[in-house]
Amino acid sequence: MWDAHDSGDVRGEVREVPQEATRTPLTAEEELRSRSVFATEIGAQLARQGWAVFPAHTPEERIRLFAVARIIEQRLGRRVEAVPEDICSMRFTIVSAGAAHEVDPAAGASGQLDD
């Protein structure tokens, strides 16, 4: 075991401590701050090029990013579509007013994922 009064030499046994795969949920304040930061980053890329891809490795992250799309919509004043691009990312696009494939505003607004 390392001792601050020692010469800096680490002595003793080093072993891995087994841990269960647990998730630490964000507090309400942390959730709002993370959504705001994501909205700023993704929104800036959307404003520059009209699309963005952002990582989403868990269902919780995908749900969070659906909510982020709604925040970006409010900030930009334009419809933003968020869809899974692959197993670990979401693609955001600005939907033009005349787009024939525009999604019904009620669809996906709840921020829930269907499995």
Short mmCIF file of the C-alpha atoms (twelve columns), coordinates in Angstrom:
data_MODEL
# 
_entry.id   MODEL 
# 
loop_
_atom_site.group_PDB 
_atom_site.id 
_atom_site.type_symbol 
_atom_site.label_atom_id 
_atom_site.label_alt_id 
_atom_site.label_comp_id 
_atom_site.label_asym_id 
_atom_site.label_seq_id 
_atom_site.Cartn_x 
_atom_site.Cartn_y 
_atom_site.Cartn_z 
_atom_site.pdbx_PDB_model_num 
ATOM 1   C CA . MET A 1   0.000   0.000  0.000   1 
ATOM 2   C CA . TRP A 2   1.285   3.468  -0.844  1 
ATOM 3   C CA . ASP A 3   2.231   5.717  2.019   1 
ATOM 4   C CA . ALA A 4   2.699   9.464  1.559   1 
ATOM 5   C CA . HIS A 5   5.661   9.346  3.942   1 
ATOM 6   C CA . ASP A 6   7.288   6.539  2.033   1 
ATOM 7   C CA . SER A 7   9.723   6.999  -0.829  1 
ATOM 8   C CA . GLY A 8   6.886   6.714  -3.320  1 
ATOM 9   C CA . ASP A 9   7.403   3.001  -3.759  1 
ATOM 10  C CA . VAL A 10  4.111   1.152  -4.017  1 
ATOM 11  C CA . ARG A 11  4.167   -1.931 -1.860  1 
ATOM 12  C CA . GLY A 12  1.572   -4.546 -1.250  1 
ATOM 13  C CA . GLU A 13  -0.838  -6.446 -3.368  1 
ATOM 14  C CA . VAL A 14  -2.786  -4.747 -6.142  1 
ATOM 15  C CA . ARG A 15  -5.960  -6.500 -7.157  1 
ATOM 16  C CA . GLU A 16  -9.045  -5.723 -9.178  1 
ATOM 17  C CA . VAL A 17  -12.168 -5.051 -7.165  1 
ATOM 18  C CA . PRO A 18  -15.171 -6.763 -8.768  1 
ATOM 19  C CA . GLN A 19  -18.072 -4.408 -9.470  1 
ATOM 20  C CA . GLU A 20  -21.529 -5.027 -10.733 1 
ATOM 21  C CA . ALA A 21  -22.639 -3.214 -13.858 1 
ATOM 22  C CA . THR A 22  -24.636 -0.427 -12.286 1 
ATOM 23  C CA . ARG A 23  -25.858 2.871  -13.627 1 
ATOM 24  C CA . THR A 24  -25.815 6.021  -11.647 1 
ATOM 25  C CA . PRO A 25  -28.814 8.096  -12.673 1 
ATOM 26  C CA . LEU A 26  -28.392 11.811 -13.105 1 
ATOM 27  C CA . THR A 27  -30.092 14.201 -10.736 1 
ATOM 28  C CA . ALA A 28  -32.801 16.391 -12.252 1 
ATOM 29  C CA . GLU A 29  -30.385 19.338 -12.364 1 
ATOM 30  C CA . GLU A 30  -27.635 17.255 -14.002 1 
ATOM 31  C CA . GLU A 31  -30.115 15.964 -16.577 1 
ATOM 32  C CA . LEU A 32  -31.199 19.508 -17.507 1 
ATOM 33  C CA . ARG A 33  -27.600 20.676 -17.768 1 
ATOM 34  C CA . SER A 34  -26.542 17.725 -19.915 1 
ATOM 35  C CA . ARG A 35  -29.509 18.203 -22.248 1 
ATOM 36  C CA . SER A 36  -28.681 21.901 -22.561 1 
ATOM 37  C CA . VAL A 37  -25.034 21.204 -23.385 1 
ATOM 38  C CA . PHE A 38  -25.979 18.522 -25.918 1 
ATOM 39  C CA . ALA A 39  -28.553 20.860 -27.492 1 
ATOM 40  C CA . THR A 40  -25.934 23.587 -27.840 1 
ATOM 41  C CA . GLU A 41  -23.376 21.268 -29.448 1 
ATOM 42  C CA . ILE A 42  -25.791 19.428 -31.737 1 
ATOM 43  C CA . GLY A 43  -27.711 22.619 -32.564 1 
ATOM 44  C CA . ALA A 44  -24.519 24.394 -33.652 1 
ATOM 45  C CA . GLN A 45  -23.659 21.548 -36.003 1 
ATOM 46  C CA . LEU A 46  -27.226 21.492 -37.346 1 
ATOM 47  C CA . ALA A 47  -27.107 25.237 -37.982 1 
ATOM 48  C CA . ARG A 48  -23.820 24.825 -39.897 1 
ATOM 49  C CA . GLN A 49  -24.589 21.806 -42.048 1 
ATOM 50  C CA . GLY A 50  -28.230 20.790 -41.561 1 
ATOM 51  C CA . TRP A 51  -27.421 17.429 -39.929 1 
ATOM 52  C CA . ALA A 52  -25.463 15.969 -37.005 1 
ATOM 53  C CA . VAL A 53  -24.605 12.545 -35.603 1 
ATOM 54  C CA . PHE A 54  -24.225 12.075 -31.865 1 
ATOM 55  C CA . PRO A 55  -23.329 8.947  -29.856 1 
ATOM 56  C CA . ALA A 56  -26.097 7.111  -28.015 1 
ATOM 57  C CA . HIS A 57  -25.076 3.754  -26.605 1 
ATOM 58  C CA . THR A 58  -27.990 3.059  -24.251 1 
ATOM 59  C CA . PRO A 59  -31.769 3.380  -24.436 1 
ATOM 60  C CA . GLU A 60  -31.536 6.121  -21.785 1 
ATOM 61  C CA . GLU A 61  -29.146 8.115  -23.961 1 
ATOM 62  C CA . ARG A 62  -31.475 7.770  -26.952 1 
ATOM 63  C CA . ILE A 63  -34.438 8.958  -24.906 1 
ATOM 64  C CA . ARG A 64  -32.353 11.916 -23.710 1 
ATOM 65  C CA . LEU A 65  -31.446 12.792 -27.308 1 
ATOM 66  C CA . PHE A 66  -35.091 12.722 -28.413 1 
ATOM 67  C CA . ALA A 67  -35.725 15.352 -25.729 1 
ATOM 68  C CA . VAL A 68  -32.660 17.277 -26.941 1 
ATOM 69  C CA . ALA A 69  -34.173 17.381 -30.439 1 
ATOM 70  C CA . ARG A 70  -37.244 19.126 -28.988 1 
ATOM 71  C CA . ILE A 71  -34.998 21.685 -27.236 1 
ATOM 72  C CA . ILE A 72  -33.168 22.364 -30.500 1 
ATOM 73  C CA . GLU A 73  -36.495 22.801 -32.295 1 
ATOM 74  C CA . GLN A 74  -37.495 25.475 -29.816 1 
ATOM 75  C CA . ARG A 75  -34.161 27.263 -30.177 1 
ATOM 76  C CA . LEU A 76  -34.033 27.113 -33.982 1 
ATOM 77  C CA . GLY A 77  -37.749 27.507 -34.602 1 
ATOM 78  C CA . ARG A 78  -37.592 24.642 -37.117 1 
ATOM 79  C CA . ARG A 79  -38.566 20.959 -37.018 1 
ATOM 80  C CA . VAL A 80  -35.699 18.653 -36.050 1 
ATOM 81  C CA . GLU A 81  -35.834 14.920 -36.648 1 
ATOM 82  C CA . ALA A 82  -33.820 12.552 -34.427 1 
ATOM 83  C CA . VAL A 83  -33.543 8.949  -35.589 1 
ATOM 84  C CA . PRO A 84  -31.236 6.080  -34.665 1 
ATOM 85  C CA . GLU A 85  -28.522 5.904  -37.306 1 
ATOM 86  C CA . ASP A 86  -27.060 2.663  -36.027 1 
ATOM 87  C CA . ILE A 87  -26.738 0.752  -32.765 1 
ATOM 88  C CA . CYS A 88  -24.620 3.459  -31.141 1 
ATOM 89  C CA . SER A 89  -25.592 6.821  -32.640 1 
ATOM 90  C CA . MET A 90  -28.472 9.152  -33.411 1 
ATOM 91  C CA . ARG A 91  -28.772 11.297 -36.524 1 
ATOM 92  C CA . PHE A 92  -30.321 14.748 -36.295 1 
ATOM 93  C CA . THR A 93  -31.608 16.566 -39.353 1 
ATOM 94  C CA . ILE A 94  -33.475 19.790 -39.937 1 
ATOM 95  C CA . VAL A 95  -36.714 18.991 -41.712 1 
ATOM 96  C CA . SER A 96  -37.562 21.541 -44.380 1 
ATOM 97  C CA . ALA A 97  -41.047 23.036 -44.351 1 
ATOM 98  C CA . GLY A 98  -41.933 21.462 -47.712 1 
ATOM 99  C CA . ALA A 99  -40.579 17.992 -46.981 1 
ATOM 100 C CA . ALA A 100 -43.006 15.292 -48.051 1 
ATOM 101 C CA . HIS A 101 -41.678 12.851 -45.453 1 
ATOM 102 C CA . GLU A 102 -42.199 15.179 -42.496 1 
ATOM 103 C CA . VAL A 103 -43.071 13.265 -39.350 1 
ATOM 104 C CA . ASP A 104 -46.313 13.996 -37.526 1 
ATOM 105 C CA . PRO A 105 -45.425 16.394 -34.641 1 
ATOM 106 C CA . ALA A 106 -47.186 14.079 -32.163 1 
ATOM 107 C CA . ALA A 107 -45.081 11.095 -33.194 1 
ATOM 108 C CA . GLY A 108 -42.185 10.572 -30.834 1 
ATOM 109 C CA . ALA A 109 -42.923 13.735 -28.872 1 
ATOM 110 C CA . SER A 110 -43.159 11.790 -25.648 1 
ATOM 111 C CA . GLY A 111 -39.478 10.906 -25.870 1 
ATOM 112 C CA . GLN A 112 -40.191 7.190  -25.479 1 
ATOM 113 C CA . LEU A 113 -38.461 4.442  -27.409 1 
ATOM 114 C CA . ASP A 114 -40.341 1.482  -28.779 1 
ATOM 115 C CA . ASP A 115 -38.420 -1.776 -28.425 1 
# 
